[in-house]
Amino acid sequence: MDKDLIALLRVFCAVAEAGSLSAAADRLDVQPPAISKSLARLETLLGKRLFNRTTRAIEITEVGRYVYAEGLKQLLALEALVENVGAFDQAPAGTLTITASSTIGEYLIAPSLADFARQFPQIAVNLLFSNTMLRLPSQNIDIAIRSSQALEDSTLTSRKLFEVARVVVASPTYLERAGTLQEPEEITHHACLNFRHRELYDQWDYVRDNIHHELATRTTYSANSYATLKTLCLTGLGVARLFEYQVKEELKRGELVAIARHVDWGRQSIHAVYHGRLADSPKVQAFLTHFCAQGGQN
């Protein structure tokens, strides 16, 4: 067996995930010719074509998809083996790469890292926050923190961590100008600030007396960032449906007012998604235990 097979597999998986030689080269911090040479060497070793190449595109073959799925399992298993052996009688260590949406990342993950760093100083954390969901499995991402438990691959594991509540809020300035709000039905007559990502989320659900209701809101401003919606709400531009952890401090200070607290505006489940072979990873388990405890307090 070729002694460099592991290195060749790493390059191949990076290309399969990135979708191009240049993107894989950027990810691995090498020159594109080195990527092309490694792919050619792996194809010669296996005796199979792994990609169909044209001047404009590269497309993985059926054999390539099989090699990627099985090769990735082996790479992750080797990484877990090395990490677990190194962790004997030692604190968890290494680099932990986490992806999440901007909202979950900035409001829930980032604030929890100071305590995490004090408890686990030997773990370095790489954060990738984006409203575009980064797909797993990947040899470059350890954990995805998501509001969905949907899995794009049968080798992945989803673990529910905790739930976060939604709340509808407005600023005192807006309420003084537009009138008081006490019942959910009154919201339909007010300016609303809604989240937009591929589609507009202008239907607001709530539960009262165990009965589900839905409001069709009137959107005056929309954004693909909950942080932006919060800023617009604070400036008095309208009513917003946000997560309670986003506005906890503003509610305490009276900068925002909760609307119709007597109804349940819904909850969002927070899940950790990771490759099944990382379930016993000391650094992964250290983060999940810590994050679950911190996030559950919001």
C-alpha positions in Angstrom: 0.0 0.0 0.0 1.2 3.5 -0.9 2.7 5.0 2.3 1.2 8.4 1.3 -2.3 7.1 0.9 -3.6 9.1 3.9 -2.3 12.4 2.4 -3.7 11.6 -1.0 -7.1 10.8 0.5 -7.1 14.1 2.4 -6.5 16.0 -0.9 -9.2 14.0 -2.7 -11.8 14.6 0.1 -10.9 18.3 0.1 -11.6 18.5 -3.7 -14.8 16.5 -3.4 -16.1 18.9 -0.7 -14.9 22.1 -2.2 -16.0 21.3 -5.8 -12.9 22.6 -7.5 -9.1 22.3 -7.5 -8.5 25.9 -6.8 -10.9 26.0 -3.8 -9.3 22.8 -2.4 -5.9 24.4 -2.9 -7.0 27.4 -0.9 -8.4 25.2 1.8 -5.2 23.2 2.1 -2.9 26.2 1.5 -1.0 24.6 -1.4 -0.7 25.4 -5.1 -3.4 24.0 -7.6 -0.7 21.9 -9.5 0.0 20.0 -6.3 -3.7 19.2 -6.0 -3.9 18.0 -9.6 -0.7 15.8 -9.1 -2.1 14.2 -6.0 -5.4 13.4 -7.6 -3.6 11.8 -10.6 -1.5 9.7 -8.3 -4.5 8.5 -6.3 -6.3 7.6 -9.5 -3.3 5.6 -10.7 -3.0 3.9 -7.3 -6.7 2.9 -7.4 -6.9 2.2 -11.1 -10.1 4.2 -11.3 -11.1 7.7 -12.5 -12.4 9.7 -9.5 -13.3 12.9 -11.3 -14.4 13.8 -14.8 -12.6 17.0 -15.7 -13.3 19.7 -18.3 -11.7 23.1 -18.8 -14.6 24.7 -16.8 -15.7 22.1 -14.3 -14.9 19.0 -12.3 -17.5 16.4 -11.5 -17.0 13.5 -9.2 -17.7 10.0 -10.6 -19.7 7.2 -9.0 -16.5 5.5 -7.9 -15.3 8.9 -6.6 -18.5 9.2 -4.4 -17.8 5.8 -3.0 -14.2 6.6 -2.3 -15.1 9.9 -0.7 -17.7 8.3 1.7 -15.5 5.5 2.7 -12.2 7.5 2.7 -13.7 10.2 4.9 -14.7 7.6 7.4 -11.2 6.3 7.6 -9.6 9.7 7.9 -12.0 10.7 10.7 -11.4 7.3 12.4 -7.6 7.9 12.3 -8.0 11.4 13.6 -10.1 10.2 16.5 -7.6 7.4 17.2 -4.8 9.9 17.5 -6.8 12.3 19.6 -8.0 9.6 22.0 -4.6 8.1 22.5 -3.2 11.6 23.1 -6.0 12.3 25.6 -5.1 9.4 27.9 -4.5 11.0 31.4 -4.5 14.4 29.8 -7.0 17.3 29.3 -8.7 17.5 25.9 -6.6 19.3 23.3 -6.4 20.1 19.6 -8.3 22.4 17.2 -12.1 22.3 17.2 -13.9 23.7 14.2 -17.5 24.7 14.7 -20.1 26.0 12.2 -23.4 27.7 13.0 -25.8 30.4 11.7 -24.7 33.9 12.4 -27.4 34.3 15.1 -26.7 31.1 17.0 -22.9 31.7 16.7 -22.8 35.3 17.8 -25.5 35.1 20.5 -25.0 31.6 21.9 -21.7 30.2 21.0 -19.3 33.2 21.2 -20.4 34.4 24.6 -19.8 30.9 26.1 -16.3 30.6 24.9 -14.6 32.6 27.6 -15.5 30.1 30.3 -14.7 27.2 27.9 -11.2 28.6 27.3 -10.6 28.8 31.0 -11.7 25.2 31.5 -10.0 23.8 28.4 -7.0 26.0 27.6 -5.4 23.4 25.3 -8.4 23.5 22.8 -8.2 26.0 20.0 -11.5 26.9 18.4 -12.1 27.9 14.8 -15.6 29.5 14.2 -17.4 29.5 10.9 -20.6 31.5 11.1 -22.8 31.9 8.1 -26.5 31.9 7.2 -25.6 29.5 4.4 -25.6 26.0 5.9 -22.2 24.4 5.5 -22.7 20.8 4.6 -21.4 17.8 6.5 -19.6 15.4 6.7 -16.4 17.2 6.3 -12.9 16.5 7.5 -12.6 20.2 8.2 -15.7 20.7 10.4 -16.1 18.9 13.7 -19.5 20.2 14.9 -22.4 22.1 13.3 -24.8 23.8 15.7 -28.2 24.1 14.0 -31.8 24.7 14.6 -32.6 21.7 12.5 -31.9 18.0 13.1 -32.0 17.2 9.4 -29.1 15.1 8.4 -27.6 15.1 4.9 -25.7 11.9 5.4 -26.4 8.7 7.3 -23.0 8.8 8.9 -24.0 11.9 10.8 -25.4 12.1 14.3 -27.8 14.8 15.6 -28.1 15.5 19.3 -30.7 17.9 20.8 -29.0 20.2 23.3 -31.7 22.6 24.5 -34.6 24.8 23.4 -34.8 28.6 23.1 -38.0 30.6 23.4 -39.2 33.2 20.9 -40.5 36.6 22.1 -42.3 39.5 20.3 -40.9 42.9 21.2 -41.2 46.6 20.4 -39.4 49.7 21.7 -41.2 52.2 24.0 -40.7 54.8 21.3 -42.6 52.8 18.8 -45.4 52.0 21.2 -45.8 55.6 22.1 -46.2 56.5 18.5 -48.2 53.5 17.2 -50.3 52.7 20.2 -50.2 50.0 22.9 -50.2 46.3 22.0 -51.7 43.7 24.3 -53.2 40.9 22.2 -51.5 39.0 19.3 -54.3 39.9 16.9 -53.5 43.6 17.2 -50.1 43.0 15.6 -51.6 42.7 12.1 -52.2 46.5 12.2 -48.6 47.3 13.1 -45.4 47.7 11.2 -43.4 44.4 11.5 -39.7 43.6 11.1 -39.3 40.2 9.5 -36.4 37.8 8.8 -35.7 36.9 5.2 -33.5 34.1 3.9 -34.5 32.8 0.5 -38.1 33.5 1.6 -39.9 36.0 3.8 -40.9 34.7 7.3 -43.9 36.9 7.8 -46.3 34.3 9.3 -46.0 34.3 13.1 -47.2 31.3 15.0 -48.3 31.3 18.6 -50.2 29.0 21.0 -52.9 30.2 23.5 -54.9 27.8 25.6 -53.4 24.9 23.7 -54.7 26.2 20.4 -52.4 27.0 17.6 -52.8 30.3 15.8 -51.1 32.0 12.9 -50.7 35.7 12.1 -50.1 37.2 8.7 -47.9 40.2 9.5 -47.3 43.4 7.5 -43.6 43.7 6.7 -42.1 47.2 6.6 -38.5 46.1 6.9 -36.8 42.7 6.4 -33.3 41.5 6.8 -31.3 38.2 6.6 -29.8 39.1 10.0 -31.5 38.9 13.4 -29.0 41.3 14.8 -30.1 43.9 12.2 -33.8 43.3 13.0 -33.0 43.9 16.7 -31.2 47.1 15.9 -34.2 48.3 13.8 -36.6 47.4 16.6 -34.5 49.3 19.1 -34.7 52.4 16.9 -38.5 52.2 16.9 -39.2 51.1 13.3 -41.6 48.3 14.3 -42.4 45.1 16.0 -40.1 42.1 15.8 -40.2 38.4 16.6 -36.8 37.5 18.0 -35.2 34.9 20.3 -35.4 35.7 24.0 -31.7 35.2 24.4 -31.1 38.1 21.9 -33.1 40.7 23.9 -32.8 39.5 27.5 -30.7 42.5 28.6 -32.7 45.0 26.6 -35.9 43.8 28.2 -34.3 44.1 31.7 -33.3 47.7 30.9 -36.6 48.6 29.5 -35.2 49.4 26.0 -37.6 46.8 24.6 -41.1 45.7 25.7 -42.4 42.2 25.4 -45.7 41.9 23.6 -48.5 39.5 24.6 -46.4 37.6 27.1 -49.5 35.5 28.0 -49.2 33.5 24.8 -46.4 31.1 23.7 -44.6 32.5 20.6 -42.9 29.1 20.1 -39.5 27.6 20.7 -36.6 26.6 18.6 -34.6 23.4 19.3 -30.8 23.7 19.1 -29.0 20.6 17.8 -25.4 19.5 17.5 -24.7 17.7 14.3 -21.4 15.8 13.9 -19.9 12.7 12.3 -20.8 9.6 14.2 -17.1 8.7 14.6 -16.5 11.9 16.6 -19.0 10.9 19.3 -16.2 9.9 21.6 -13.8 12.7 20.7 -12.7 14.4 24.0 -12.7 17.9 22.5 -16.1 17.4 20.9 -17.6 16.1 24.1 -16.0 18.8 26.2 -17.5 21.5 24.1 -21.0 20.0 23.8 -21.2 19.4 27.6 -20.1 23.0 28.2 -22.3 24.6 25.5 -25.4 22.6 26.6 -25.0 23.8 30.2 -24.4 27.5 29.1 -27.0 27.6 26.4 -29.7 26.0 28.6 -29.5 29.1 30.9 -30.7 31.4 28.2 
